[in-house]
Structures are given as C-alpha cells and as structure tokens.
Amino acid sequence: MEQLVTIELFGQTYTFKAETEISQAQEVADMLVAEVDQVQSQHSDKLPRIDSLAILISAALNIANDNHELKKQYSELLERVSRRSDKLMSILETNVP
C-alpha cells in the first residue's frame, strides 16, 4: 500500500510518497512546515513582501545548518567515547594479572 504525506505551504497543498515509515515522514514534513512558518513570521514586517521561494530557501538552509551542526556534535561525541574507551581498555589491560 502506498503511503502519502500531505503538507500545506503558502496556501498550496502538496502530497508526497513516503519512502520511510509514515510517522517519520510526517514528522519531517511537519518540521519543514514549522521552519517555513518561523522564517515567514520573522520576515512578516518586510516590504515588499518576501517571496515564497526565498522563504523556502531560507528554511532549507536553516534545516541544513541544524543537520550539519548535529552531525558535527555526533562526530565529536563518537571521538570522545572512542578516546575514553581506549583509555579504559588500556587501564584494564595494565591491571590484568
């Protein structure tokens, strides 16, 4: 059975085929809508009105930046865990009779 996710942006409805679990796909779609709404509200006082493509690009860049930052933090966490694990293994090997 084909699973579809529907979102509304700028008064238009868009439907996409979900290639992942439907709840995860809906979460991602909801995150996009929330980010677009946030960007749009931040620029609501701008005249002339900022166009929808600029809002979408700004929202996409914000999400990409968040994703990049999370990947960086995850990589740093893995490095710290690896160093601590190596240190613990060294201590255990030193204290083994």
C-alpha positions in Angstrom: 0.0 0.0 0.0 1.4 3.4 -1.0 1.7 5.8 1.9 1.3 9.5 1.3 2.2 12.6 3.3 0.4 15.9 2.7 1.6 19.3 3.7 0.3 22.8 3.1 2.7 25.6 2.3 1.7 29.1 1.2 -1.9 28.0 0.8 -1.0 25.2 -1.6 -1.3 21.5 -0.7 1.5 19.1 -1.6 1.3 15.4 -1.4 4.4 13.2 -1.4 5.0 9.5 -1.4 6.6 8.4 1.9 9.7 6.3 1.3 10.2 5.9 5.1 7.8 4.9 7.9 4.8 7.2 7.6 5.1 8.7 11.1 8.7 9.6 10.4 7.8 11.1 7.0 5.1 13.1 8.6 7.5 14.4 11.3 9.9 15.6 8.7 7.1 17.3 6.7 5.8 18.9 9.9 9.3 20.2 10.7 9.6 21.8 7.2 6.2 23.5 7.7 7.2 24.8 11.1 10.5 26.1 9.8 8.8 27.8 6.9 6.3 29.4 9.3 9.1 30.6 11.5 11.0 32.2 8.6 7.8 33.7 7.3 6.9 35.2 10.6 10.5 36.6 11.0 10.1 38.4 7.7 6.4 39.4 8.0 7.4 43.1 8.5 9.5 43.3 5.4 8.2 45.4 2.5 7.9 44.5 -0.3 6.8 41.1 0.9 9.5 38.4 0.7 8.5 35.7 -1.9 7.8 32.1 -1.1 10.9 30.8 -2.9 13.1 32.9 -0.7 11.3 31.7 2.4 11.7 28.1 1.3 15.4 28.5 0.6 15.9 30.2 3.9 14.0 27.4 5.7 16.0 24.8 3.8 19.3 26.5 4.8 18.2 26.6 8.4 17.4 22.9 8.4 20.6 22.1 6.6 22.6 24.1 9.1 20.9 22.3 12.0 21.7 19.0 10.4 25.3 19.9 9.8 25.7 21.0 13.5 24.1 17.8 14.8 26.4 15.7 12.6 29.4 17.7 13.9 28.3 17.2 17.5 27.7 13.5 16.9 31.2 13.1 15.4 32.8 14.8 18.3 30.8 12.6 20.8 32.0 9.5 19.0 35.6 10.7 19.2 35.3 11.4 22.9 33.7 7.9 23.5 36.4 6.3 21.5 39.2 8.1 23.4 37.6 7.2 26.8 37.1 3.6 25.7 40.7 3.3 24.6 41.8 4.7 27.9 39.7 2.3 29.9 40.9 -0.7 27.8 44.5 0.4 28.4 43.8 0.6 32.2 42.1 -2.8 32.2 44.9 -4.4 30.2 47.6 -2.9 32.6 45.8 -4.2 35.7 45.2 -7.7 34.4 47.5 -10.3 36.1 
